[in-house]
């Protein structure tokens, strides 16, 4: 998710144990719920929802409640959307306090890249990752994450080499008959 999409997380958008509908985002400038980037009003995209994330969303909703299903609201005024700067401020406080070990230079937006990188490194098709990321075209995903697939040319060469070797061995065997 983009940060603005995460700020609009809604309990009602969990459509299956492992699927979440991203339907809107909080616009950084207007601080209002708006359509998704590169989408028309009413369009959404389905993304994988790991069980641990779903359980955390449900735990948060049980502990803090929701407003029309929205988890994150302005801390001082629940009728307003979650402010974009709040996460960055919290992140810095947690980092400064040493509550958890956060590597230097790591930012919240990095979680988005962590997601894409892990999917691609584990063989998830780039077409799926591009859709889940909400990229306008697959070329965007490819340009950003191509470095994670450097072995694809070598892997293809090895695969073809084995296939050609098998074919050649088959021809040799037929020739001996």
N, C-alpha and C positions, 0 to 999 in steps of 0.2 A: 504494500500500500504506500501511496504517497502520504506525507504527514497530514495534509488536509483531509484525506480520506480516513485516516486513523482517528482524527478528531471527530468524525461523524459516525463512528462505530455505533451500530444499533442492534440491540438484542434481537429485534424482529427480523434481521437480515440473515440470521443463521437458518438456512433452508434445509440442511441435512446435517448429520453428525460431523461430516467432513467438508461441507461446502458453505461458503459465505458469499452473499450478494453484495458487491460494492455498488451502491446506488447513488451516492452523492459525496460531496466534500465540503469542508468549510473553506470558503474563499478567504485567503489571507488579507486581502484589502477590505472587503466589505464585512467580513466576519459573519457571513450568512451562509446557510446551506445552499449549495448550487449544484448544477449538473456536473458530471465528471468531465475531466479534461478529455478532449477528443471524442466526446459522446454528445448525443442529443438529449434533451430533457426526457426522462423516463427510461433511458437506456442504462444498462448495468453491465457488470462483468462478474462472472463467478470465479472465485479463487479457492485454492485448497485451504482447509481449516484444520490444522493439526489438533488432535484431541486435547493436548495440553493448553493450547491457546483458547479453544472453546471452553474448557473448564475454568480458565482464568477469567474469561469474559463473564461466565455465569456466576462465578464466585464474587466478582466485583459488583455485579448487578444485585446479588443477594445482600452483600455487605453495605453498599452505598445507595442502592435504589437506582431508578432510571427516571427520565422524563420523556414520555412518549417512546420509550425503548432506548433512547440515547444514553450512553454510559458517561461520556465526558461533557460536563457543562462548566460554565464559568464558575470558579470557586467562590466568588463574591456575589454572584447573581445567577442562579440556576435558569433564569429565563433566557440568558444569553449563551451563545456558543462558546466552546472552549477556545481560549486565546492561544494563538500559535506560539507566542513567546514563553508560555508557561512550561512547556516541556523542556525547552532549552535551559530555562532557569533551573528547573528541578534537576536536570541532568548535571548541570554544573555544581549544584549543591551536593548531590550524591557523590560526584567525582571528588570534590574538595574535601568532603567529610571522610572519604576513604571507606565508605560503607561496603562497596564492592570494587573489585579490581577492574577498572575500565582502562583499556590501553590508551596511551596518548594519541590524540588526533581522532579518536573514534567519536562519531556523532550519531544522534538518533537516526538520521537519514541512512546511515550505514547499514541499518538492519534490512533495508530494502535491497541493498546490494548483496548482503549476506544471503538473503532468500534466493535471489536469482543465481548467484554463484553456486550455491549448494545444489539447486535444481539441475543446473547445467552440468556440474561436475559429477552428478549421479545419473546422467543419461536421459534426463527429461528433455523431450524435444524442444528446440528453441522456439518453434511456433507456439507451443503451449505457454512457455515462459513469457514470450512477447505479449500474448493475450492477457495473462495474469498481471503483468506489469502495467498494462494499459498503454503500451507504446503505440503510437499512431501507425507505425510500420515495423515489420520484422527487421528491416535494415537498421533501425535505431538500436534494437536489442543486439544485433550482430556486431555493430560498430563498438558498442560498449563492452560486450562480453566475449568477443572473438578470442581474446587471449586465454580464455578458459578452455578452449577447444583446440589447442595447438596440436594435440596428438591425432586429430581426425585425419590429416593427410597421411601421417605415418601408419595409422591404424588401417586406413583404406589400402595403402600399398601392401601391407602385410597380408590383409585379407585376400586381396587380388593375387598376391604371390602364391598363397596356399591354394587358392582355387585353380590357378594356372598350373601349379605343380601337380595337383590331383588330376587335372585334365591330361597333362603330359604323361603322367604315370599310366593313366587309362589307355592312352594311345600306344604307349610302349607295350603294355600287356597285350593289347589286341594284335599288335605287330608280331609278337612272339607266337601267337596262336597260329 
